[in-house]
Each structure stands twice: as structure tokens, then as C-alpha cells.
Amino acid sequence: FFLPARLAMAKFVVALALVGVATLVDASCDSLALAKCAAQHNRPSLPTKGAKTTVTFCKSASTYYGCIAESGCLSSLVAKDCAGDFDQGHCEGVSICTPAVPKPSPATKGGGKDAPSPPAAAAKSNTPLDEDEFDYEKYPPHAAFFGYIGATAALVFANLGAAYGTAKSGRGISTMGVVYPALVMKHIIPVVMAGVLGIYGLIIAVIIGNGVQTTKNDMPNYPAFKGFAHLGGGLACGLSGLAAGLAIGIVGDYGVRSSAEQPKLYVGMVLVLIFSEALGLYGLIVGLILTSKD
């Protein structure tokens, strides 16, 4: 007499515990259905060695957890126990352990005042704001490293080319200006062209820097594909600017002094400078294309 009474009391206590946990975890849980599951079924014990006991355990586990799932009370804690039992018993149908996504109530669909609205950042980027649910494969933290390296490469290499072109052609202008001071302003073109290369790198660096974004919780919102594209765009613009600066510096140094002695060489020098500057422009165009990739 006492043994059945104790078993009934134990089932009642387990039912109350499950109802309390489900009520705290999920408001959509059917407490009456959960209590009925706890009263009719018991959580199966771990199987011993033997095919018959394993089959019996799997059937009992499927019945027990299936009843809880139908009542809508399969919380994350119960789902973890369910997955552990199915794994230890080598049972099939472990998909039953996945908690169902609660459907929105009519009040929430109607957009009432009491209906909670999702954060704007999550609605725009479709990325989870919870760190435990964050998709690190799609938005790896190291992707921002490649983006910032691309911005740095664009600015640094382009400024290196601009600095070399300005210094090299400036030396030629200074040497020529000692003998022909009236021609200094006429031959200042190489210095101007070399300075424009730094602006190319600055444009790409600003675009890449603004493209590296995070959510309101400081979680990265920057995919790896975009990081690699920004790295390639920064290198394309920076190295092209460096090559253009080398060409402008050498042509400006020798061309300025030669055209001062022979004025007919001035037009040819300007054409060479234009095609040297085009190298940096090509890098800017490719950099803009790559930085616009999503």
C-alpha cells in the first residue's frame, strides 16, 4: 500500500516541478498537459547492456519527451536532458529534442502597445544580438583585421608614392630653378600630380574604415568576404599609387631639367606624367569596385 502511494506522490512532485520550470521559462506552456505527461509517463533510466533494454529505453524516452514536446513545455533545460538521453541510448529521432519556436500571439501580430518590438539593429542586419547565439562563422571577429589592414595599406603605400614623387621631382625643380627661376611655376606639375596620389589612398581608407561596422552590443557585423574585399581594394589602390609615385618622381626630376634646357621636351614630359598618374587612377577605380562588394 505504501509503495504505490509513494510512487504517486513522487509523480505529483515531479509534475509540480516541471510545471513551475515551464511557467518560468515559457509562458506558452500548457501546464495541465505537462502535469498529465508527468503523471502518465516516467523519465526512463539509462539502459544496461542488451538490445532489448536499449529498445525499451528508446521507446520510453520517445514517449516521455514527445509528450512534453506536444504540451509546448520543452524548455532548453529539458531539451538538453533529452539530447543526453538519446545520445547515451544511441536512439533515433533525436530531432524531437529541439525546442519549438513559439508562434506570436494575435496581440503581438497586431502591433499593440504591449507587444515588444525587436531591436532596430537586429531587424536591419538580421544578426543575433545575444553573444551565445552569435554566428561567428558568418561574422568572424578577425574579418575586421583584414579590413583595417586594407585601409592602412591604401593610405600608407599611396602616401609613400606621393612622398617619393614630390621629393624627387622637387629636387629637380630646385636644381633647375637656380638657373631658370622664371620656369619654376611652369614645371610644378609633377609635384601636384604626386600629391594627388595621397588623396586616392585617403578616399579608399575612409571608405573601408566606415565599412567596418558593429552592432549595438559591440558584436561584429562584418563578414569575412567583405574583409577580404576591403583588403584587396586597399592593396590595389596603395600599391598602384606607390608605382605611380615612383614613375612621377623619376620623370619629374629628369624631365624638368631637360625641358628647361630644351623647351620642346615640355609637352612630352607632361604626357609621360599623365600616363604615370593613370597608374594610380587605375588602382583607385579597382579599389572603389572592391570596397563596394557585399
Secondary structure by P-SEA (a helix, b strand, c coil): caaaaaaaaaaaaaaaaaaaaaaaccccccaaaaaaaaaaccccccccccaaaaaaaaaaaaaaaaaaaaaccccaaaaaaaaaaaaaaccccccccccccccccccccccccccccccccccccccccccccccccccccaaaaaaaaaaaaaaaaaaaaaaaaaaaaaaaaaaaaacccccccccaaaaaaaaaaaaaaaaaaaaaaaaccccccccccccaaaaaaaaaaaaaaaaaaaaaaaaaaaaaaaaaaaaaacccaaaaaaaaaaaaaaaaaaaaaaaaaaaacc
